[in-house]
Amino acid sequence: MADCKVTRKTRWPELVGVKGNIAVATIKAENPSLNVFTIKKGTIITAEYRSDRVRVWVDGCGVVYVAPHIG
């Protein structure tokens, strides 16, 4: 029997330019086990890496300006 490795996405560059709430919903639909949320540009955050977290960075208009990624 062959070993099957499931590869999950870790980055979503295609979501740059999309509204943040749509980006969050898209990522959660692809991987429901992730904790996904928006962060406004300029917000101070902690720097630790988390394999279950995706921060979706949005500008003042709520549009994603950085490719979301796990971390």
N, CA, C and O atoms as a GROMACS GRO file, in nm:
protein
  284
    1MET      N    1   0.085  -0.118   0.000
    1MET     CA    2   0.000   0.000   0.000
    1MET      C    3   0.090   0.124   0.000
    1MET      O    4   0.185   0.132   0.077
    2ALA      N    5   0.060   0.217  -0.084
    2ALA     CA    6   0.140   0.340  -0.096
    2ALA      C    7   0.111   0.436   0.019
    2ALA      O    8  -0.002   0.445   0.068
    3ASP      N    9   0.215   0.506   0.062
    3ASP     CA   10   0.196   0.609   0.163
    3ASP      C   11   0.139   0.733   0.096
    3ASP      O   12   0.192   0.779  -0.006
    4CYS      N   13   0.034   0.786   0.152
    4CYS     CA   14  -0.030   0.905   0.096
    4CYS      C   15  -0.008   1.020   0.193
    4CYS      O   16  -0.050   1.015   0.308
    5LYS      N   17   0.056   1.123   0.145
    5LYS     CA   18   0.082   1.240   0.228
    5LYS      C   19  -0.012   1.352   0.184
    5LYS      O   20  -0.013   1.390   0.067
    6VAL      N   21  -0.089   1.404   0.278
    6VAL     CA   22  -0.179   1.514   0.249
    6VAL      C   23  -0.103   1.643   0.274
    6VAL      O   24  -0.056   1.668   0.384
    7THR      N   25  -0.093   1.724   0.171
    7THR     CA   26  -0.023   1.851   0.183
    7THR      C   27  -0.126   1.962   0.192
    7THR      O   28  -0.209   1.979   0.102
    8ARG      N   29  -0.121   2.036   0.300
    8ARG     CA   30  -0.213   2.148   0.318
    8ARG      C   31  -0.141   2.277   0.284
    8ARG      O   32  -0.020   2.289   0.298
    9LYS      N   33  -0.219   2.372   0.239
    9LYS     CA   34  -0.164   2.503   0.206
    9LYS      C   35  -0.113   2.571   0.333
    9LYS      O   36  -0.167   2.551   0.442
   10THR      N   37  -0.009   2.651   0.316
   10THR     CA   38   0.044   2.730   0.428
   10THR      C   39   0.041   2.879   0.396
   10THR      O   40   0.060   2.961   0.485
   11ARG      N   41   0.016   2.915   0.269
   11ARG     CA   42   0.011   3.055   0.224
   11ARG      C   43  -0.107   3.073   0.128
   11ARG      O   44  -0.146   2.980   0.057
   12TRP      N   45  -0.162   3.193   0.127
   12TRP     CA   46  -0.275   3.226   0.041
   12TRP      C   47  -0.249   3.358  -0.032
   12TRP      O   48  -0.318   3.456  -0.005
   13PRO      N   49  -0.152   3.363  -0.124
   13PRO     CA   50  -0.123   3.488  -0.194
   13PRO      C   51  -0.237   3.535  -0.283
   13PRO      O   52  -0.248   3.654  -0.314
   14GLU      N   53  -0.322   3.444  -0.324
   14GLU     CA   54  -0.434   3.480  -0.410
   14GLU      C   55  -0.539   3.566  -0.338
   14GLU      O   56  -0.629   3.621  -0.403
   15LEU      N   57  -0.528   3.578  -0.206
   15LEU     CA   58  -0.626   3.656  -0.129
   15LEU      C   59  -0.586   3.802  -0.111
   15LEU      O   60  -0.664   3.880  -0.055
   16VAL      N   61  -0.468   3.842  -0.156
   16VAL     CA   62  -0.429   3.983  -0.152
   16VAL      C   63  -0.526   4.061  -0.241
   16VAL      O   64  -0.548   4.024  -0.356
   17GLY      N   65  -0.582   4.168  -0.186
   17GLY     CA   66  -0.678   4.250  -0.260
   17GLY      C   67  -0.823   4.214  -0.233
   17GLY      O   68  -0.914   4.282  -0.281
   18VAL      N   69  -0.846   4.108  -0.157
   18VAL     CA   70  -0.981   4.062  -0.122
   18VAL      C   71  -1.019   4.122   0.013
   18VAL      O   72  -0.932   4.152   0.094
   19LYS      N   73  -1.148   4.140   0.037
   19LYS     CA   74  -1.195   4.186   0.168
   19LYS      C   75  -1.153   4.084   0.275
   19LYS      O   76  -1.156   3.964   0.251
   20GLY      N   77  -1.115   4.133   0.392
   20GLY     CA   78  -1.064   4.048   0.499
   20GLY      C   79  -1.160   3.939   0.543
   20GLY      O   80  -1.119   3.826   0.565
   21ASN      N   81  -1.290   3.973   0.555
   21ASN     CA   82  -1.387   3.873   0.601
   21ASN      C   83  -1.402   3.760   0.500
   21ASN      O   84  -1.425   3.645   0.538
   22ILE      N   85  -1.389   3.791   0.372
   22ILE     CA   86  -1.395   3.688   0.269
   22ILE      C   87  -1.270   3.601   0.275
   22ILE      O   88  -1.278   3.479   0.260
   23ALA      N   89  -1.155   3.662   0.297
   23ALA     CA   90  -1.030   3.587   0.309
   23ALA      C   91  -1.036   3.491   0.428
   23ALA      O   92  -0.996   3.375   0.416
   24VAL      N   93  -1.084   3.539   0.541
   24VAL     CA   94  -1.097   3.453   0.660
   24VAL      C   95  -1.188   3.335   0.630
   24VAL      O   96  -1.154   3.221   0.662
   25ALA      N   97  -1.303   3.360   0.570
   25ALA     CA   98  -1.396   3.252   0.538
   25ALA      C   99  -1.336   3.152   0.440
   25ALA      O  100  -1.357   3.032   0.454
   26THR      N  101  -1.261   3.200   0.343
   26THR     CA  102  -1.199   3.113   0.244
   26THR      C  103  -1.098   3.020   0.311
   26THR      O  104  -1.098   2.900   0.285
   27ILE      N  105  -1.013   3.076   0.396
   27ILE     CA  106  -0.910   2.996   0.464
   27ILE      C  107  -0.974   2.894   0.557
   27ILE      O  108  -0.933   2.778   0.560
   28LYS      N  109  -1.075   2.937   0.634
   28LYS     CA  110  -1.144   2.844   0.724
   28LYS      C  111  -1.214   2.732   0.649
   28LYS      O  112  -1.219   2.619   0.696
   29ALA      N  113  -1.267   2.763   0.531
   29ALA     CA  114  -1.334   2.659   0.450
   29ALA      C  115  -1.232   2.556   0.401
   29ALA      O  116  -1.263   2.438   0.393
   30GLU      N  117  -1.112   2.602   0.369
   30GLU     CA  118  -1.007   2.511   0.321
   30GLU      C  119  -0.946   2.429   0.434
   30GLU      O  120  -0.908   2.314   0.414
   31ASN      N  121  -0.937   2.489   0.554
   31ASN     CA  122  -0.877   2.419   0.667
   31ASN      C  123  -0.944   2.464   0.797
   31ASN      O  124  -0.898   2.558   0.862
   32PRO      N  125  -1.053   2.397   0.835
   32PRO     CA  126  -1.130   2.437   0.953
   32PRO      C  127  -1.053   2.427   1.085
   32PRO      O  128  -1.096   2.483   1.186
   33SER      N  129  -0.940   2.358   1.087
   33SER     CA  130  -0.865   2.343   1.212
   33SER      C  131  -0.781   2.466   1.245
   33SER      O  132  -0.725   2.475   1.354
   34LEU      N  133  -0.772   2.561   1.152
   34LEU     CA  134  -0.691   2.682   1.175
   34LEU      C  135  -0.770   2.789   1.248
   34LEU      O  136  -0.891   2.803   1.230
   35ASN      N  137  -0.700   2.865   1.331
   35ASN     CA  138  -0.755   2.982   1.397
   35ASN      C  139  -0.722   3.101   1.307
   35ASN      O  140  -0.606   3.142   1.299
   36VAL      N  141  -0.822   3.156   1.239
   36VAL     CA  142  -0.800   3.259   1.138
   36VAL      C  143  -0.874   3.386   1.180
   36VAL      O  144  -0.991   3.381   1.218
   37PHE      N  145  -0.804   3.500   1.173
   37PHE     CA  146  -0.867   3.626   1.211
   37PHE      C  147  -0.797   3.743   1.143
   37PHE      O  148  -0.683   3.731   1.099
   38THR      N  149  -0.867   3.856   1.136
   38THR     CA  150  -0.810   3.975   1.073
   38THR      C  151  -0.734   4.058   1.176
   38THR      O  152  -0.768   4.059   1.295
   39ILE      N  153  -0.633   4.127   1.128
   39ILE     CA  154  -0.553   4.221   1.207
   39ILE      C  155  -0.541   4.348   1.125
   39ILE      O  156  -0.504   4.344   1.007
   40LYS      N  157  -0.572   4.462   1.186
   40LYS     CA  158  -0.560   4.589   1.115
   40LYS      C  159  -0.414   4.632   1.103
   40LYS      O  160  -0.333   4.611   1.194
   41LYS      N  161  -0.383   4.693   0.990
   41LYS     CA  162  -0.248   4.744   0.963
   41LYS      C  163  -0.204   4.834   1.079
   41LYS      O  164  -0.280   4.920   1.123
   42GLY      N  165  -0.081   4.814   1.127
   42GLY     CA  166  -0.027   4.894   1.236
   42GLY      C  167  -0.047   4.836   1.375
   42GLY      O  168   0.008   4.888   1.472
   43THR      N  169  -0.125   4.729   1.385
   43THR     CA  170  -0.149   4.666   1.515
   43THR      C  171  -0.022   4.597   1.564
   43THR      O  172   0.046   4.528   1.487
   44ILE      N  173   0.009   4.614   1.690
   44ILE     CA  174   0.124   4.548   1.751
   44ILE      C  175   0.081   4.407   1.792
   44ILE      O  176  -0.022   4.388   1.856
   45ILE      N  177   0.163   4.308   1.754
   45ILE     CA  178   0.130   4.168   1.781
   45ILE      C  179   0.249   4.098   1.846
   45ILE      O  180   0.360   4.151   1.849
   46THR      N  181   0.223   3.978   1.898
   46THR     CA  182   0.332   3.895   1.949
   46THR      C  183   0.401   3.827   1.832
   46THR      O  184   0.343   3.814   1.724
   47ALA      N  185   0.524   3.785   1.852
   47ALA     CA  186   0.604   3.733   1.741
   47ALA      C  187   0.618   3.581   1.740
   47ALA      O  188   0.687   3.528   1.653
   48GLU      N  189   0.556   3.510   1.833
   48GLU     CA  190   0.575   3.366   1.837
   48GLU      C  191   0.507   3.297   1.718
   48GLU      O  192   0.403   3.343   1.669
   49TYR      N  193   0.565   3.189   1.675
   49TYR     CA  194   0.511   3.111   1.564
   49TYR      C  195   0.409   3.012   1.618
   49TYR      O  196   0.433   2.945   1.718
   50ARG      N  197   0.294   3.002   1.549
   50ARG     CA  198   0.192   2.904   1.584
   50ARG      C  199   0.146   2.835   1.458
   50ARG      O  200   0.104   2.900   1.362
   51SER      N  201   0.154   2.704   1.457
   51SER     CA  202   0.119   2.627   1.337
   51SER      C  203  -0.032   2.615   1.315
   51SER      O  204  -0.076   2.559   1.215
   52ASP      N  205  -0.111   2.667   1.409
   52ASP     CA  206  -0.256   2.660   1.397
   52ASP      C  207  -0.319   2.798   1.376
   52ASP      O  208  -0.440   2.814   1.392
   53ARG      N  209  -0.238   2.899   1.341
   53ARG     CA  210  -0.288   3.036   1.333
   53ARG      C  211  -0.257   3.099   1.198
   53ARG      O  212  -0.150   3.080   1.141
   54VAL      N  213  -0.355   3.176   1.148
   54VAL     CA  214  -0.334   3.258   1.030
   54VAL      C  215  -0.385   3.398   1.062
   54VAL      O  216  -0.502   3.417   1.096
   55ARG      N  217  -0.296   3.494   1.051
   55ARG     CA  218  -0.334   3.634   1.067
   55ARG      C  219  -0.358   3.692   0.928
   55ARG      O  220  -0.273   3.681   0.840
   56VAL      N  221  -0.473   3.752   0.911
   56VAL     CA  222  -0.508   3.814   0.783
   56VAL      C  223  -0.495   3.965   0.802
   56VAL      O  224  -0.580   4.027   0.866
   57TRP      N  225  -0.389   4.023   0.747
   57TRP     CA  226  -0.361   4.166   0.763
   57TRP      C  227  -0.443   4.247   0.664
   57TRP      O  228  -0.439   4.225   0.543
   58VAL      N  229  -0.520   4.343   0.719
   58VAL     CA  230  -0.604   4.427   0.635
   58VAL      C  231  -0.568   4.574   0.654
   58VAL      O  232  -0.520   4.616   0.759
   59ASP      N  233  -0.593   4.652   0.548
   59ASP     CA  234  -0.568   4.796   0.554
   59ASP      C  235  -0.690   4.867   0.614
   59ASP      O  236  -0.782   4.802   0.664
   60GLY      N  237  -0.690   4.999   0.609
   60GLY     CA  238  -0.799   5.077   0.666
   60GLY      C  239  -0.934   5.053   0.602
   60GLY      O  240  -1.038   5.084   0.662
   61CYS      N  241  -0.935   4.999   0.482
   61CYS     CA  242  -1.060   4.970   0.411
   61CYS      C  243  -1.102   4.823   0.429
   61CYS      O  244  -1.202   4.780   0.372
   62GLY      N  245  -1.026   4.747   0.508
   62GLY     CA  246  -1.059   4.607   0.532
   62GLY      C  247  -1.015   4.513   0.422
   62GLY      O  248  -1.067   4.402   0.410
   63VAL      N  249  -0.919   4.557   0.339
   63VAL     CA  250  -0.870   4.477   0.227
   63VAL      C  251  -0.735   4.415   0.262
   63VAL      O  252  -0.649   4.482   0.319
   64VAL      N  253  -0.717   4.289   0.230
   64VAL     CA  254  -0.593   4.216   0.257
   64VAL      C  255  -0.481   4.278   0.175
   64VAL      O  256  -0.493   4.294   0.053
   65TYR      N  257  -0.370   4.313   0.243
   65TYR     CA  258  -0.256   4.376   0.173
   65TYR      C  259  -0.129   4.294   0.183
   65TYR      O  260  -0.030   4.329   0.119
   66VAL      N  261  -0.128   4.186   0.261
   66VAL     CA  262  -0.015   4.094   0.274
   66VAL      C  263  -0.070   3.953   0.258
   66VAL      O  264  -0.178   3.923   0.310
   67ALA      N  265   0.002   3.867   0.188
   67ALA     CA  266  -0.045   3.730   0.170
   67ALA      C  267  -0.057   3.660   0.306
   67ALA      O  268   0.042   3.648   0.378
   68PRO      N  269  -0.177   3.614   0.341
   68PRO     CA  270  -0.194   3.541   0.467
   68PRO      C  271  -0.112   3.412   0.466
   68PRO      O  272  -0.096   3.348   0.362
   69HIS      N  273  -0.061   3.375   0.582
   69HIS     CA  274   0.019   3.253   0.593
   69HIS      C  275   0.010   3.200   0.736
   69HIS      O  276  -0.019   3.274   0.829
   70ILE      N  277   0.037   3.072   0.750
   70ILE     CA  278   0.036   3.011   0.883
   70ILE      C  279   0.153   3.065   0.962
   70ILE      O  280   0.262   3.083   0.908
   71GLY      N  281   0.132   3.089   1.087
   71GLY     CA  282   0.238   3.139   1.173
   71GLY      C  283   0.182   3.214   1.283
   71GLY      O  284   0.256   3.265   1.368
   0.00000   0.00000   0.00000
